[in-house]
Amino acid sequence: MEKTQAPQILITHGPGEGTLLYGTSKGDGIAAVIQPLGWRWSGRIACWYLPRSRDKAPNRATIDRTVAALGTAGHLADVEIDDTRRPTAEIEADRLVHESQRAAALADRAERAATTANAAHAAAREISARMPLGQPILAGHHSQRSMERAYEKIGRSWDKAFEAGAAAETAARRAETASHASGARYNPITVANRIRALEADLRRTERQLNGHTRTLYTDAAGQRAVERTNAATGEWREQLLQRQAELTDQLSYWSRVRDEQVEAGAALNLSASTVCKGDFVHVRSTWYEVVRVNPKSVTVPAALGGWTGTETIRYEKITGHRPATTG
């Protein structure tokens, strides 16, 4: 007897699609093999996918474990990887379209659920209106079964109305959240924080790439204990170079966004050269007098629960600035 070959499975990774698994379907037994590895089923595209893999470097470890697990289960799998990266501007434009479509879909779902709830309410009221007010079910009467059916229909209608109403409220809430997602992502303070995080990540990547030294401690004799990390080589170096290019592109994009926000007046461009001691700054709906100017922040008075002291506020979190009054 000729041996039947196991069905071929294909795992792909692309910048805009993420990591996908084709050649199988939900309910064919593959789920037990790959779900523990993080794969999820998408009914929209009818295949398995790795969450949060779009526009990310392929998770080769998970892909390799998946191929091995499938092989153990008797399934062959091919892998096709495209690890090129889309420009940040293209990624963000695609994200805006996706979020807009998601908000519209949720709003449509909320509208359909509300329509269903209203129809169920109307059906329950219409049946109730045909029944004598306060009329009980008369056991043994010829109307007993019809009355029982009417009450059952009323109960089902009210249940359907409540369920659809709850679904409508949930979908409407999610639609509202989705509609504000882009605004929150492009909030000036959020953008400034993202730039700072990207700068730190880029510095860390470049230290790993080029090698660095770090002083662990200095002993009583003044001798320093230094930890040395060599420059990256081989495959690790290639991965760091790719990461460096990604971070540089992201930093360039978000820096342009920040510049546009400053130019439009949506954000302030403050620094130690533009803020002086005695000036007032607006933070969290309150004006504070500046008691000290620092390279990356200002120090302002703080009071909490009877405690008085100071706190530092980074320049990017300041939403208003008034120079000190001059006599």
PyMOL commands that set and color helices and strands:
alter all, ss='L'
color gray80, all
select helices_A, chain A and resi 31-37+60-72+88-129+144-179+181-185+188-210+234-264+315-317
alter helices_A, ss='H'
color red, helices_A
select strands_A, chain A and resi 8-14+18-22+40-42+47-49+76-81+212-218+224-229+280-283+286-289+292-293+297-304+307-314+320-322
alter strands_A, ss='S'
color yellow, strands_A
deselect
rebuild
show_as cartoon
